[in-house]
Amino acid sequence: MERPNGRKIVLRFNNGKQAIGNETGLLSGVLGLLGSDFGKFPICEESSRKITTKDKVYNECVKQIFHFDEDSEGTIKKNILKSMQKSWKETRLRLYKAFYEPTFTTEQNIDHRPPEIDREHWRWFLDYRAKVETKTNRRSARKMRRIDQNNYIPTLAVRKALHSG
């Protein structure tokens, strides 16, 4: 993936290895587009951790568009990959909500798939979403989020703000 003028966008990072400056928005947009490209990150994987093309996308796309010094711990790369993985996950959920119709048969739902998704990949994804284990994992994750919200412990700064006002 080459830039039209051949130049790369220079990224700067703070001590916490987070992108800073105006270019951060460009990075975020590119990572969102890459993560939602099912040609690069196939929809037919159970988890973003199992996607084998992540490093290839990082090297052939991200590193071709952006110039930055990588840190020795690999934190910058991990954060970039995490951002693309989050986009992949959110896009899968959005497509499922937009294209899956519970009253349709499996074949009707496959015919009603997003145009850019391969028929067999969409079939695999629908089968995965229908698995009991997948539904159980989603319920457990929702329950954990509710527990986290109920057991919320405000930070010192939040407590001071609440008590001063």
N, C-alpha and C positions, 0 to 999 in steps of 0.2 A: 504494500500500500504506500505509494509514493505521493508526496505533496506536489501539486501542479508546478510550483516554482522551484522545487527541489530543496527548499529551505525547511529546516525543522524549527518547531516552536520550543524555545528554551524555558524549562521549568525550574523553579526555585523551591526549596523545601526549608521548613523551619527545623529547629533542633528536635522536634517530635516527629520528624520525617513526614510532615503533612505539607502538601503543595500550598504555596502562598502566591499572592499576586493575581493580576488580571487573567493570566493564562489558566488559572484553576478552573474557571468556568468552561473553557475549551476542553480541558482534560476530562472533566466530568461528563460533558456532552459526548465526547468520543467514546469514553468507556461505557456509557449507557447504550450508545448505538452498537458497539461491538458486542456487548453482553446480550443484546436482544437480537443479534444476527444468528439465526439458527443454522446457517451455513457454516458458521465458525464455532458455535456452541450448540451442538445437537440437542433437540428437545427430548430425544429418547435416551435420557440418562436419569437414574434415580436421584442422583445428588450432583451438585456442582463439583464436589470433590473428585468425582469419578470421570470428569471430562478430561480427555487426554490431549486436547488441542490447546489448552490454556497457554502453555509456554510458547507454542508456535504463534498464537495470536499476539502475545506480549512482544515477542521478538520481531515478527514480520509486520505488525501494525503499530503498536504503541511506540516502539523504539524507532520506527521509520518516520513517525510524525513528530515525536517529541525528543528533545535532547535534554538529558539530565545525568548527573553523576549518581550511580547506584551506590547505596551504602553497603558496607561489608556484612551487615547482619541480614540483608535482604528484606528489610522492613518496607522499603518503598515498593518493591515488586509485590510483596504480600498484600499491601494495601491496594495497589492497582488491581491485582487479581481478585481481591475480595469485592471491590467495587463492580467489576464485570460480572462476577458470580451473583451478586445481589440483583443486578439488572436482569440477568438470565432468569433467576427465580421469580422476580416480580412480573416479567413478561410472560412466563409460562402461566402464572396465575391469571393475569389479565386476559390472555387468549382463551384459557379454559372458561372463564366467566362469560366472555363474549361469544364463544362459538359452541360450547357444549349445551345441548338442550336435553334435559332429563326425560322429556316425553318422546324423544326420538329413539329409534333402534340404534344399535351400534353402527350398522352400515349407513344409516341416515346421518349420524353424527360424523362419520368419516367423510361422507360426501360434503358435509357442511363445514369442513375444516378451513383454516386460513389458507389462502391461495399459495403462499410461499412455503408451506409446510408439506413435506413429502407425505403421501398417503400412508405408507407403512410406519413412518415416524409418528404420525398422529394416532394411528391405531395403537401403537405401543404406549403412547402417552395416556390415551383413554383407558387402556387396560391397567396401566400403573395406577392411575387415579382411582380406579374401581376396586383395587385390592384392599382387603380388610386391614392388612398391616399399614398401608398408606393412610387410610382413614383414621386408624388408631393413633398413628404418629402425629397427624394433624390435630386431632382432639387433645392429645397430651401437650402439644406445643401451645395450643390456645389456653389450656388449663394452667400451664406454667406462667403464661403472660398474666393471667388473672391473679394468680398467687403473688407474682412480683408486684403488681399494682396494689394489691391489698396489704402487702408487707413493705410498702414503700417507706424508706427511711430518708428523710430530707438531709441534704448536705448541710454543713455548718453555715455556709453562706445563705442557703434558703431559710434555715431556722432563724438566723439573725434578721433577715428581711421580713419574715412573718411577724417576729416579735417587735420590730421597731416601728411597724406601720400600724 
